[in-house]
Amino acid sequence: PALTNRYVTFGSFNNLAKVTPAVVGLWANILLALPQAELILKDATLADAGQQARYRALFAANGISEERIKLIPRTARHIEHLALYGRVDIALDPFPYNGCTTTCEALWMGVPVVTLAGVMSHSRYGVSLLSNLGLDDLIATTPEAYVTKAVALAKNLPRLMALRAGLRSRMAASPLCDGKALARAIERAYRCMWRSWCDIS
């Protein structure tokens, strides 16, 4: 999209309950570093005018004008939801509660995701998904690194093009889409646990 628009569009189609004021503050820092960039938020609750006003106000309080924030409510069909990724260059993962299904959808549609790793399981979904795709460079361990990585990727259009062209095939060939291997790994884990229990019983 950036090649046509001549600016980068970030996106988050995650549940807005995850997009807290702290998340908005960090995303605003990314937008402040890229004055032409825009952000698309998509969530069913954005059909409500009050919810729209709340998020516009949150970004405005962080120095981001409302025309740079595009708010989209629920789409009628899932295929329309997925098609909206055609407008997004980079997806931003919320924190500390990362996206899971949403991140998988973004990656499958060719949109790279920048994540901030936490310490709890729910704050490491992004780490799990991206590391399985060999995209460890999109995993930040500090808020500062999160902003830096998002801005750097936005400024690297050749990398964005390459990622978009290859993400689906990369994901399809990854452990994320190998159900049989996952089942075997779980079976091995259960067998190991059973043997350990037998040894101490």
matplotlib code that plots the C-alpha trace (Angstrom):
import matplotlib.pyplot as plt

x = [0.0, 2.8, 4.0, 0.6, -0.2, 3.4, 3.1, 3.0, -0.2, -0.1, -3.0, -4.4, -7.6, -7.3, -10.0, -9.8, -9.9, -6.2, -5.5, -5.0, -3.8, -0.2, -0.5, -1.9, 1.0, 3.6, 1.8, 1.6, 5.4, 5.7, 3.3, 5.2, 8.4, 6.7, 4.6, 2.9, 2.0, -1.6, -3.1, -6.2, -8.0, -10.8, -13.1, -16.8, -17.2, -16.2, -19.7, -20.4, -19.8, -18.7, -16.0, -14.7, -14.5, -12.7, -9.9, -9.6, -9.2, -6.6, -4.5, -5.0, -3.8, -0.6, -0.2, -1.8, -4.5, -7.7, -7.4, -4.4, -6.5, -8.9, -11.6, -13.5, -16.3, -17.1, -17.4, -20.4, -18.3, -14.9, -13.6, -14.2, -12.3, -9.3, -9.5, -8.9, -5.3, -4.8, -4.7, -2.2, 1.6, 2.6, 0.5, 1.2, 0.7, -0.9, 0.7, 0.8, -2.0, -0.8, -2.9, -3.1, -5.7, -5.4, -1.6, -2.0, -4.5, -2.2, 0.8, -1.3, -2.4, 1.2, 1.3, 4.3, 3.7, 5.9, 5.4, 6.6, 7.7, 6.4, 7.0, 3.6, 2.2, -0.4, 2.3, 4.4, 2.0, 3.8, 7.2, 5.9, 4.4, 7.2, 10.0, 8.4, 8.6, 12.2, 11.2, 12.9, 14.0, 10.4, 10.3, 11.1, 12.1, 11.6, 9.1, 11.9, 12.9, 9.3, 9.1, 12.5, 11.7, 8.3, 9.9, 12.8, 10.6, 8.3, 11.3, 12.5, 10.1, 12.1, 12.0, 8.2, 7.7, 9.8, 7.9, 4.5, 5.4, 6.7, 4.9, 2.1, 4.4, 6.8, 3.9, 2.5, 5.9, 6.4, 5.7, 2.6, 0.8, 2.2, -0.6, 0.8, 4.2, 2.4, 0.3, 3.4, 5.2, 2.2, 2.2, 5.9, 5.3, 2.5, 4.5, 7.5, 5.2, 3.6, 7.0, 8.2, 5.1, 5.7, 9.3, 8.2, 5.1]
y = [0.0, 2.4, 2.4, 3.7, 5.9, 7.3, 6.9, 3.9, 2.6, 0.8, -1.3, -3.1, -5.3, -6.5, -6.3, -2.7, -3.8, -4.6, -1.1, 0.7, 4.3, 2.9, 1.1, 4.3, 6.3, 4.0, 3.8, 7.6, 7.7, 5.7, 8.0, 11.1, 9.7, 9.2, 12.4, 11.1, 7.6, 6.6, 4.0, 1.9, 0.5, -2.1, -3.4, -4.1, -1.5, 1.2, 1.3, 3.3, 7.1, 7.3, 4.7, 6.5, 9.7, 8.0, 6.7, 9.9, 11.8, 9.3, 9.8, 13.6, 13.7, 12.2, 14.7, 12.7, 14.5, 12.6, 12.5, 10.1, 7.6, 5.5, 3.8, 0.8, -1.2, -4.9, -6.0, -8.1, -11.0, -12.5, -12.2, -8.4, -8.3, -10.1, -7.9, -4.8, -6.1, -4.9, -1.4, -2.1, -2.2, -3.1, -4.5, -3.4, -6.0, -4.7, -5.4, -6.8, -8.9, -9.8, -10.8, -14.4, -15.2, -11.6, -11.9, -15.1, -13.5, -10.5, -12.7, -14.9, -11.8, -10.7, -8.1, -8.2, -7.7, -5.9, -7.2, -6.3, -9.4, -9.6, -12.2, -13.8, -16.4, -13.9, -11.3, -13.8, -14.9, -12.6, -14.0, -17.6, -16.8, -14.6, -16.8, -19.8, -17.7, -16.7, -13.1, -12.5, -9.1, -8.0, -8.9, -6.0, -6.5, -2.9, -0.2, 1.8, -1.0, -1.6, 2.0, 1.7, -1.5, -0.3, 3.0, 1.2, -1.3, 1.5, 3.2, 0.1, -0.4, -3.0, -5.2, -4.6, -5.6, -8.8, -9.7, -9.1, -11.3, -14.2, -14.2, -16.6, -19.2, -18.8, -19.3, -22.3, -24.0, -23.2, -25.3, -23.0, -24.9, -28.4, -29.9, -33.4, -32.4, -30.5, -33.5, -35.7, -33.2, -33.0, -36.9, -36.9, -34.4, -36.4, -39.5, -37.8, -36.4, -39.8, -41.5, -38.8, -39.3, -43.1, -42.6, -40.6, -42.6]
z = [0.0, 0.8, -2.9, -4.0, -1.0, -0.6, 3.1, 5.4, 7.0, 10.3, 11.5, 14.4, 14.0, 17.6, 20.2, 21.4, 25.0, 24.4, 23.1, 26.4, 26.9, 27.3, 23.9, 22.4, 23.8, 22.2, 18.9, 18.9, 19.3, 16.1, 14.3, 15.6, 14.1, 10.7, 10.2, 7.0, 8.4, 9.3, 11.6, 11.0, 14.0, 13.4, 16.0, 16.3, 19.1, 16.7, 15.4, 18.5, 18.2, 21.8, 21.3, 18.2, 20.1, 23.0, 20.7, 18.7, 22.0, 23.3, 20.2, 20.2, 23.8, 22.4, 19.6, 16.7, 14.7, 14.1, 10.3, 10.7, 12.6, 10.5, 12.5, 11.0, 12.7, 12.1, 8.5, 7.4, 6.2, 7.2, 3.6, 3.8, 7.1, 5.5, 2.4, 4.6, 5.2, 1.6, 3.1, 5.8, 5.5, 9.0, 11.9, 15.4, 18.1, 21.4, 24.7, 27.3, 25.8, 22.4, 19.4, 18.4, 15.8, 14.6, 14.2, 12.3, 10.0, 9.4, 8.6, 6.3, 4.4, 3.9, 6.6, 8.9, 12.6, 15.2, 18.7, 22.2, 24.2, 27.8, 30.5, 30.8, 28.3, 26.9, 26.3, 24.3, 21.6, 19.2, 20.1, 19.5, 16.1, 14.7, 15.9, 14.2, 11.0, 11.5, 12.0, 15.3, 14.2, 14.5, 18.2, 20.6, 24.2, 25.3, 24.5, 22.9, 20.7, 19.7, 18.3, 16.7, 14.9, 13.7, 12.4, 10.8, 9.0, 7.7, 6.2, 4.4, 1.5, -0.3, 2.9, 3.2, -0.4, 0.1, 3.3, 1.7, -1.3, 0.8, 4.1, 3.2, 1.7, 4.7, 7.1, 5.1, 5.3, 9.0, 12.1, 12.6, 9.8, 10.5, 12.5, 12.3, 13.8, 16.6, 17.4, 17.6, 19.8, 22.2, 22.3, 23.2, 25.9, 27.4, 27.3, 29.0, 31.7, 32.3, 32.6, 35.0, 37.1, 37.1, 38.3, 41.4, 42.2]

ax = plt.figure().add_subplot(projection="3d")
ax.plot(x, y, z, "-o")
ax.set_aspect("equal")
plt.show()
